[in-house]
């Protein structure tokens, strides 16, 4: 293994001989020069791992040398060393993207620490992350086999997501397979939990049971409407918890995250059912009864989410909230830009609801467009695409403007998605819906072991399309495939992100409360 090559520029370099010898004893290949100009020339001629640069040298100054070195090699770490504690010098050096800033006199261990932080940090972080995950691996493995409440499942899913992102950031490939196996085990047991408890949880009322789609607004949004500041509810369609964690890293630049929680989406985990349920405060069967002209079943023509504002208005009246509110649905870039221009006017409202549809649109485009699939080949790439989009989106532009105002921002979603892998054969008539993760209809043929079935839709508070209709849901990473044209169908949809069924990724949805710093 080659020794890291270090360049040290200081006009009193002879006085630093003990430091040089100490670093050489630690395995570093040291080159010394005594001027900024010599340092620049060395960087032109040779490749170095890192540069120590004295700020005050004759000829060109350390800051001037730093500027020239960065032009030659922008990614070369430079550690500035100086006797000058003047704040202006520090700010200028930091603004030039130095790797570290040390004040003389420096001791050998201080120098060594700075070197390790800049050259060995990835290895050290990777080793520490691996050790910490291995320590917790057994605990998580035991936990997922136990009978748990949804509150306990939330903690397990948060831990799995945390370690997935930590291992990715640490570049730790060896542990990824272990984590994937643990996620599969967790999803398998979560599906059993849903099969055993879902129908019972739907029947719980008041403050009993977990927060779900139909009581999310009452429990998580309504209490914040009593404050003096306006509330902005941002619902990002189809946002998974790990994607939220990637976006929240950007938001923490300007916002303090007061609450970072999960709620349980209802089934089917699709916009038609979940989002209507959120804004109406009702389960789908209850929506159909209360608004018979405004509920659309799977077989009906036209949009399925055309009356969310009406549902929300009715919900606010039932909650006895006589307030000014706005509802905005954003499905394309021009609409997003128009909304940004209107945000200042919305400060007069008590509640402003924004449904932002980018993530769901991207997910569907990923299935059908090859280059989009390449951009988001796996979960890590998908997260990174979401974070990059968010940084440059009109949504973040609006949120940065709001960060300077007294307000409350609540970010949530209606459901998540899962990357599907294993096909499950299913047969139904021509009126059976096309979703890959759930099916409803009559005379459906399937293997009961492969699915979660609700034979009587009323038990699941689901509308009854036909007297003999039933619902079946795909579990874990399965997806439904028809026997006709089976191979083409499977190859086209395998590894695509889908929603509608049962998994931690689809049903455990983020709900976060933020306030400006």
C-alpha positions as CSV (number, residue, x, y, z in Angstrom):
1,X,0.0,0.0,0.0
2,X,1.5,3.4,-1.0
3,X,2.2,5.9,1.7
4,X,0.0,9.1,1.7
5,X,2.1,11.9,0.2
6,X,2.0,15.1,2.3
7,X,3.4,18.5,1.3
8,X,4.2,21.0,4.1
9,X,4.9,24.6,3.2
10,X,6.3,26.9,6.0
11,X,9.0,29.5,5.9
12,X,10.3,28.1,9.3
13,X,10.1,24.5,8.1
14,X,13.4,23.7,9.9
15,X,11.8,24.4,13.3
16,X,9.1,21.8,12.4
17,X,11.6,18.9,11.9
18,X,10.3,17.0,15.0
19,X,6.8,17.2,13.6
20,X,8.0,15.9,10.2
21,X,9.9,13.0,11.8
22,X,6.8,12.1,13.9
23,X,4.6,12.0,10.8
24,X,7.1,9.9,8.9
25,X,7.2,7.5,11.8
26,X,3.4,7.2,11.4
27,X,3.7,6.1,7.7
28,X,3.4,9.4,5.8
29,X,5.7,10.4,2.9
30,X,6.7,14.0,3.7
31,X,7.9,16.7,1.3
32,X,8.8,20.2,2.7
33,X,9.2,23.6,1.1
34,X,9.6,27.0,2.6
35,X,7.5,29.3,0.4
36,X,4.0,29.5,-1.0
37,X,5.4,29.7,-4.6
38,X,7.4,26.5,-4.0
39,X,4.2,24.8,-2.8
40,X,2.3,25.8,-5.9
41,X,5.2,24.5,-8.1
42,X,5.2,21.2,-6.2
43,X,1.5,20.7,-6.8
44,X,2.1,21.4,-10.5
45,X,4.7,18.7,-10.7
46,X,3.6,16.0,-8.3
47,X,0.5,14.3,-6.8
48,X,-0.1,14.9,-3.1
49,X,-2.7,13.5,-0.8
50,X,-2.8,16.7,1.4
51,X,-1.1,20.0,1.8
52,X,-0.2,21.8,5.1
53,X,0.1,25.5,4.3
54,X,1.4,28.3,6.5
55,X,-0.7,31.4,6.2
56,X,2.2,34.0,6.6
57,X,5.1,33.4,4.3
58,X,7.4,35.8,2.3
59,X,6.5,36.2,-1.3
60,X,3.0,35.1,-2.1
61,X,0.9,34.6,1.1
62,X,-0.6,31.4,2.2
63,X,-4.0,32.6,1.1
64,X,-2.7,33.4,-2.4
65,X,-1.0,30.1,-2.6
66,X,-4.2,28.4,-1.5
67,X,-6.1,30.1,-4.3
68,X,-3.6,28.9,-6.9
69,X,-3.5,25.4,-5.5
70,X,-7.3,25.1,-5.6
71,X,-7.2,26.2,-9.3
72,X,-4.7,23.4,-10.0
73,X,-6.5,20.8,-8.0
74,X,-9.9,21.8,-6.5
75,X,-10.2,18.4,-4.6
76,X,-6.8,18.5,-2.9
77,X,-7.3,18.9,0.9
78,X,-5.4,21.9,2.2
79,X,-4.9,22.5,5.9
80,X,-4.1,26.1,6.8
81,X,-1.7,26.8,9.7
82,X,-1.3,30.3,11.1
83,X,-0.3,32.4,14.2
84,X,-3.0,34.9,13.1
85,X,-6.3,34.5,14.9
86,X,-7.9,37.4,13.1
87,X,-11.5,36.4,12.2
88,X,-11.2,37.9,8.7
89,X,-8.3,35.5,7.8
90,X,-10.2,32.5,9.2
91,X,-13.3,33.4,7.1
92,X,-11.3,33.9,3.9
93,X,-9.5,30.6,4.4
94,X,-12.8,28.7,5.2
95,X,-14.5,30.4,2.2
96,X,-11.7,29.0,0.0
97,X,-12.8,25.5,1.1
98,X,-9.9,24.5,3.3
99,X,-10.0,21.1,4.9
100,X,-9.0,22.4,8.3
101,X,-7.6,25.5,10.2
102,X,-5.0,25.1,12.9
103,X,-3.5,27.8,15.2
104,X,0.2,27.8,16.0
105,X,1.9,26.4,18.0
106,X,0.6,23.0,16.9
107,X,1.6,19.8,18.5
108,X,2.2,16.5,16.7
109,X,-1.0,14.8,17.8
110,X,-3.0,17.8,16.7
111,X,-1.4,17.5,13.2
112,X,-2.0,13.7,13.2
113,X,-5.6,14.1,14.1
114,X,-6.2,16.6,11.3
115,X,-4.5,14.2,8.8
116,X,-6.6,11.2,9.9
117,X,-9.8,13.3,9.8
118,X,-9.1,14.3,6.2
119,X,-7.4,11.2,4.8
120,X,-8.6,8.3,6.9
121,X,-12.1,9.5,7.8
122,X,-13.9,7.3,5.3
123,X,-12.1,4.2,6.4
124,X,-12.6,5.0,10.1
125,X,-16.2,5.9,9.7
126,X,-16.8,2.7,7.6
127,X,-15.2,0.5,10.3
128,X,-17.1,2.2,13.1
129,X,-20.4,2.0,11.2
130,X,-19.9,-1.7,10.5
131,X,-19.0,-2.4,14.1
132,X,-22.1,-0.5,15.4
133,X,-24.5,-2.2,12.9
134,X,-23.1,-5.6,13.7
135,X,-23.7,-4.9,17.4
136,X,-27.4,-3.9,16.7
137,X,-28.0,-6.6,14.0
138,X,-28.8,-9.3,16.5
139,X,-31.2,-7.0,18.6
140,X,-33.1,-6.0,15.5
141,X,-33.3,-9.7,14.3
142,X,-34.8,-10.8,17.6
143,X,-37.2,-7.9,17.7
144,X,-38.8,-8.5,14.3
145,X,-39.8,-12.1,15.3
146,X,-41.7,-10.9,18.3
147,X,-45.3,-9.9,18.5
148,X,-45.1,-6.1,18.3
149,X,-47.4,-3.1,18.3
150,X,-47.3,-0.6,15.5
151,X,-45.4,1.7,17.8
152,X,-42.7,-0.9,18.1
153,X,-42.8,-1.6,14.3
154,X,-42.2,2.2,13.7
155,X,-39.0,2.0,15.8
156,X,-37.8,-1.1,13.9
157,X,-38.4,0.6,10.5
158,X,-36.7,3.8,11.6
159,X,-33.6,1.7,12.7
160,X,-33.5,-0.2,9.5
161,X,-33.7,3.0,7.5
162,X,-31.0,4.6,9.7
163,X,-28.6,1.8,9.1
164,X,-29.4,1.6,5.4
165,X,-28.4,5.3,5.0
166,X,-25.4,5.0,7.3
167,X,-23.9,2.0,5.5
168,X,-24.5,3.8,2.2
169,X,-22.8,7.0,3.4
170,X,-19.9,5.0,4.8
171,X,-19.4,3.2,1.5
172,X,-19.7,-0.1,3.4
173,X,-20.6,-2.7,0.8
174,X,-19.9,-5.8,2.9
175,X,-22.8,-5.2,5.2
176,X,-25.4,-4.4,2.6
177,X,-26.3,-8.0,1.9
178,X,-26.8,-8.6,5.7
179,X,-29.1,-5.5,5.9
180,X,-31.1,-6.6,2.8
181,X,-31.7,-10.0,4.5
182,X,-32.8,-8.2,7.6
183,X,-35.2,-6.0,5.7
184,X,-36.7,-9.0,4.0
185,X,-37.2,-10.7,7.4
186,X,-38.7,-7.5,8.8
187,X,-41.2,-7.2,5.9
188,X,-42.2,-10.8,6.2
189,X,-43.1,-10.4,9.8
190,X,-44.7,-7.0,9.3
191,X,-47.0,-8.5,6.7
192,X,-48.0,-11.1,9.4
193,X,-48.7,-8.2,11.8
194,X,-50.9,-6.5,9.3
195,X,-52.8,-9.8,8.5
196,X,-53.5,-10.4,12.2
197,X,-54.2,-6.8,13.2
198,X,-55.3,-4.6,10.3
199,X,-59.0,-5.1,10.4
200,X,-59.1,-4.7,14.2
201,X,-57.1,-1.4,14.0
202,X,-59.6,0.0,11.5
203,X,-62.4,-0.4,14.1
204,X,-60.6,1.5,16.9
205,X,-62.0,5.0,17.4
206,X,-61.1,8.2,19.2
207,X,-57.5,8.2,20.3
208,X,-57.2,4.4,20.5
209,X,-55.0,2.6,18.0
210,X,-52.3,3.9,15.7
211,X,-52.5,7.1,13.7
212,X,-53.7,6.1,10.2
213,X,-54.7,7.9,7.0
214,X,-58.3,8.6,8.2
215,X,-57.3,10.1,11.5
216,X,-54.0,11.7,10.5
217,X,-55.5,15.2,10.0
218,X,-57.3,15.2,13.3
219,X,-54.4,13.9,15.3
220,X,-51.4,15.4,13.5
221,X,-52.6,18.6,11.8
222,X,-55.6,19.9,13.7
223,X,-53.8,20.6,17.0
224,X,-51.4,23.0,15.2
225,X,-54.3,25.1,13.9
226,X,-54.7,26.7,17.3
227,X,-51.5,28.7,17.1
228,X,-51.1,32.2,15.8
229,X,-48.8,31.3,12.9
230,X,-50.0,29.9,9.6
231,X,-49.6,26.2,9.0
232,X,-48.4,24.8,5.7
233,X,-49.2,21.2,5.2
234,X,-47.0,19.8,2.4
235,X,-48.2,16.4,1.2
236,X,-45.6,14.9,-1.2
237,X,-47.4,12.1,-3.1
238,X,-45.7,8.7,-2.8
239,X,-42.8,9.8,-0.5
240,X,-41.0,7.0,1.2
241,X,-39.5,7.4,4.7
242,X,-35.9,6.9,3.5
243,X,-36.6,9.5,0.8
244,X,-37.9,11.9,3.4
245,X,-34.7,11.4,5.4
246,X,-32.7,12.4,2.4
247,X,-34.8,15.5,1.9
248,X,-34.8,16.4,5.6
249,X,-31.1,16.7,5.5
250,X,-31.5,19.6,3.1
251,X,-34.3,21.1,5.1
252,X,-32.3,21.1,8.3
253,X,-30.2,23.9,6.9
254,X,-33.2,26.3,7.5
255,X,-35.6,24.4,9.7
256,X,-35.7,22.8,13.1
257,X,-37.4,19.4,13.0
258,X,-39.7,19.3,16.0
259,X,-41.2,15.9,15.3
260,X,-40.1,13.1,12.9
261,X,-42.6,10.3,13.1
262,X,-44.5,7.6,11.1
263,X,-48.1,6.9,10.7
264,X,-49.9,3.8,9.1
265,X,-51.4,4.1,5.7
266,X,-54.7,2.3,5.0
267,X,-55.1,-0.3,2.3
268,X,-54.9,-0.2,-0.6
269,X,-51.8,2.0,-0.4
270,X,-52.7,4.1,-3.4
271,X,-53.6,7.8,-3.8
272,X,-57.2,7.1,-4.6
273,X,-57.9,5.5,-1.2
274,X,-55.2,7.0,1.1
275,X,-55.3,10.7,0.1
276,X,-59.1,10.9,-0.1
277,X,-59.1,9.4,3.4
278,X,-56.6,11.9,4.7
279,X,-58.5,14.9,3.6
280,X,-62.0,13.6,4.4
281,X,-61.0,12.2,7.8
282,X,-63.0,9.1,6.7
283,X,-62.4,5.6,5.5
284,X,-63.3,4.9,1.9
285,X,-66.6,3.2,2.6
286,X,-67.5,6.1,4.8
287,X,-66.6,8.6,2.0
288,X,-68.8,6.7,-0.4
289,X,-71.7,6.9,2.0
290,X,-71.2,10.6,2.8
291,X,-70.4,11.7,-0.7
292,X,-72.0,9.3,-3.1
293,X,-71.5,11.6,-6.1
294,X,-67.9,12.3,-5.3
295,X,-66.4,8.9,-4.7
296,X,-65.1,7.0,-7.7
297,X,-64.5,3.2,-7.7
298,X,-61.7,1.5,-9.7
299,X,-64.1,0.7,-12.6
300,X,-65.3,4.3,-12.9
301,X,-64.0,6.6,-15.6
302,X,-62.1,9.9,-14.8
303,X,-60.0,11.1,-12.0
304,X,-60.2,9.6,-8.6
305,X,-59.0,12.6,-6.5
306,X,-61.1,15.4,-7.9
307,X,-62.8,16.5,-4.6
308,X,-60.1,16.7,-2.0
309,X,-60.7,20.3,-1.3
310,X,-64.4,19.6,-0.8
311,X,-63.5,16.7,1.5
312,X,-61.2,19.0,3.5
313,X,-63.7,21.8,3.8
314,X,-66.2,19.3,5.2
315,X,-63.6,17.9,7.6
316,X,-62.8,21.3,8.9
317,X,-66.5,22.0,9.6
318,X,-66.8,18.7,11.5
319,X,-63.8,19.7,13.5
320,X,-65.4,23.1,14.2
321,X,-62.5,24.9,12.5
322,X,-64.0,28.1,11.0
323,X,-60.7,29.2,9.4
324,X,-59.4,30.5,6.1
325,X,-57.6,27.8,4.2
326,X,-56.1,27.2,0.7
327,X,-55.7,24.0,-1.2
328,X,-53.2,23.7,-4.1
329,X,-52.5,20.6,-6.2
330,X,-49.2,20.8,-8.1
331,X,-48.7,18.3,-11.0
332,X,-46.3,20.1,-13.2
333,X,-43.4,22.7,-13.1
334,X,-45.5,25.7,-14.3
335,X,-48.0,25.1,-11.5
336,X,-45.2,24.9,-9.0
337,X,-43.8,28.2,-10.1
338,X,-47.2,29.8,-9.9
339,X,-47.6,28.5,-6.4
340,X,-44.3,30.0,-5.3
341,X,-45.5,33.4,-6.4
342,X,-48.7,33.0,-4.4
343,X,-47.0,31.8,-1.1
344,X,-46.7,35.4,0.4
345,X,-50.5,35.8,0.1
346,X,-51.1,32.5,1.8
347,X,-49.6,33.9,5.1
348,X,-53.0,35.3,5.7
349,X,-54.6,31.8,5.9
350,X,-54.6,29.7,9.0
351,X,-54.0,26.5,6.9
352,X,-52.4,26.0,3.5
353,X,-52.5,22.5,2.0
354,X,-50.1,21.7,-0.9
355,X,-50.2,18.4,-2.7
356,X,-47.0,18.0,-4.6
357,X,-46.9,15.3,-7.2
358,X,-43.3,15.0,-8.4
359,X,-42.3,11.8,-6.6
360,X,-45.2,9.8,-7.8
361,X,-44.8,11.0,-11.4
362,X,-41.1,10.1,-11.2
363,X,-41.9,6.6,-10.0
364,X,-44.2,6.0,-12.9
365,X,-41.7,7.4,-15.4
366,X,-39.0,5.1,-13.9
367,X,-41.1,2.1,-14.9
368,X,-41.6,3.2,-18.5
369,X,-38.5,5.2,-19.4
370,X,-35.2,3.4,-19.5
371,X,-32.9,6.4,-18.8
372,X,-35.0,7.4,-15.7
373,X,-34.7,3.8,-14.4
374,X,-30.9,4.0,-14.8
375,X,-30.9,7.3,-12.8
376,X,-32.6,5.5,-9.9
377,X,-31.5,1.9,-10.3
378,X,-31.8,1.1,-6.6
379,X,-33.0,2.6,-3.3
380,X,-29.8,4.6,-2.7
381,X,-29.9,6.1,-6.2
382,X,-33.6,6.9,-5.8
383,X,-32.9,8.7,-2.5
384,X,-30.1,10.7,-4.1
385,X,-32.3,11.7,-7.1
386,X,-35.0,12.9,-4.7
387,X,-32.5,15.0,-2.7
388,X,-31.0,16.5,-5.8
389,X,-34.4,17.3,-7.3
390,X,-35.6,18.8,-4.0
391,X,-32.5,21.1,-3.7
392,X,-33.4,22.7,-7.1
393,X,-37.2,22.5,-6.9
394,X,-39.7,25.4,-6.6
395,X,-40.9,23.6,-3.4
396,X,-37.5,24.2,-1.7
397,X,-37.5,27.8,-3.1
398,X,-40.9,28.4,-1.4
399,X,-39.8,26.7,1.8
400,X,-36.7,28.8,2.0
401,X,-38.9,31.9,1.8
402,X,-41.1,30.6,4.5
403,X,-38.0,29.8,6.7
404,X,-37.7,33.6,7.3
405,X,-41.3,33.9,8.4
406,X,-43.3,32.8,11.5
407,X,-45.0,29.6,10.4
408,X,-45.3,25.9,10.9
409,X,-44.5,23.4,8.2
410,X,-45.8,19.9,8.3
411,X,-44.5,17.4,5.7
412,X,-46.2,14.1,5.0
413,X,-47.3,11.7,2.3
414,X,-50.2,9.5,1.4
415,X,-48.2,6.2,0.9
416,X,-44.8,5.0,0.0
417,X,-43.6,2.4,-2.6
418,X,-41.5,-0.8,-2.8
419,X,-39.2,-2.1,-5.4
420,X,-41.0,-5.3,-6.6
421,X,-39.1,-8.5,-7.4
422,X,-41.2,-11.6,-7.3
423,X,-44.3,-12.2,-9.5
424,X,-47.4,-13.8,-8.1
425,X,-49.9,-15.3,-10.7
426,X,-53.5,-14.0,-10.5
427,X,-56.5,-14.5,-12.8
428,X,-59.6,-12.3,-13.0
429,X,-62.2,-11.0,-15.4
430,X,-61.7,-8.0,-17.7
431,X,-63.0,-5.6,-15.1
432,X,-60.3,-6.4,-12.6
433,X,-58.2,-3.3,-11.8
434,X,-54.7,-2.9,-13.2
435,X,-52.7,-2.1,-10.1
436,X,-49.8,-4.5,-9.6
437,X,-50.0,-4.6,-5.8
438,X,-53.7,-5.0,-5.1
439,X,-56.6,-6.4,-7.0
440,X,-60.4,-6.0,-6.6
441,X,-63.1,-7.7,-8.4
442,X,-65.2,-10.8,-8.6
443,X,-64.2,-14.4,-9.4
444,X,-60.5,-13.7,-8.7
445,X,-58.2,-16.8,-8.7
446,X,-55.0,-16.8,-6.7
447,X,-53.1,-18.8,-4.1
448,X,-54.3,-17.6,-0.7
449,X,-50.9,-18.2,0.8
450,X,-49.4,-15.5,-1.5
451,X,-51.7,-12.7,-0.6
452,X,-53.6,-10.9,2.2
453,X,-57.3,-11.2,1.3
454,X,-60.3,-9.2,2.4
455,X,-63.2,-11.3,1.1
456,X,-65.8,-9.0,2.6
457,X,-64.8,-5.4,1.6
458,X,-67.0,-3.9,4.3
459,X,-64.8,-5.4,7.0
460,X,-61.9,-3.3,5.5
461,X,-64.2,-0.3,5.2
462,X,-63.9,-0.6,1.4
463,X,-66.7,0.1,-1.1
464,X,-68.4,-2.9,-2.6
465,X,-68.3,-2.7,-6.4
466,X,-70.2,-5.9,-6.9
467,X,-72.0,-8.3,-4.5
468,X,-69.2,-10.9,-4.9
469,X,-66.3,-8.4,-5.0
470,X,-63.2,-9.0,-2.8
471,X,-59.8,-7.4,-2.4
472,X,-56.4,-9.1,-2.4
473,X,-53.1,-7.4,-1.6
474,X,-49.6,-8.4,-2.6
475,X,-47.1,-8.8,0.3
476,X,-43.4,-7.9,0.8
477,X,-41.8,-7.4,-2.6
478,X,-44.3,-9.4,-4.7
479,X,-46.3,-8.1,-7.6
480,X,-49.3,-9.6,-9.5
481,X,-48.8,-10.9,-13.0
482,X,-51.3,-12.4,-15.4
483,X,-50.6,-15.8,-17.0
484,X,-51.1,-14.3,-20.5
485,X,-47.9,-12.8,-21.8
486,X,-46.4,-13.6,-18.4
487,X,-42.6,-13.4,-19.2
488,X,-42.9,-10.0,-20.9
489,X,-45.0,-8.7,-18.1
490,X,-42.6,-9.9,-15.4
491,X,-39.5,-8.6,-17.2
492,X,-41.1,-5.2,-17.7
493,X,-42.2,-4.6,-14.1
494,X,-39.6,-6.5,-12.0
495,X,-37.4,-4.0,-10.1
496,X,-39.9,-1.2,-10.7
497,X,-41.3,0.8,-7.7
498,X,-44.9,0.0,-7.1
499,X,-47.5,0.7,-4.4
500,X,-50.9,-0.6,-3.3
501,X,-49.9,-3.5,-1.2
502,X,-48.4,-4.4,2.2
503,X,-44.8,-3.5,3.2
504,X,-43.0,-1.3,5.6
505,X,-42.0,0.9,2.7
506,X,-45.6,1.5,1.5
507,X,-47.5,1.6,4.8
508,X,-45.1,3.4,7.3
509,X,-45.4,7.0,6.1
510,X,-43.4,10.0,7.3
511,X,-45.1,12.8,9.2
512,X,-42.8,15.6,10.3
513,X,-43.4,19.0,12.0
514,X,-40.9,21.7,11.3
515,X,-40.4,25.3,12.4
516,X,-38.0,27.9,11.0
517,X,-34.7,28.2,12.9
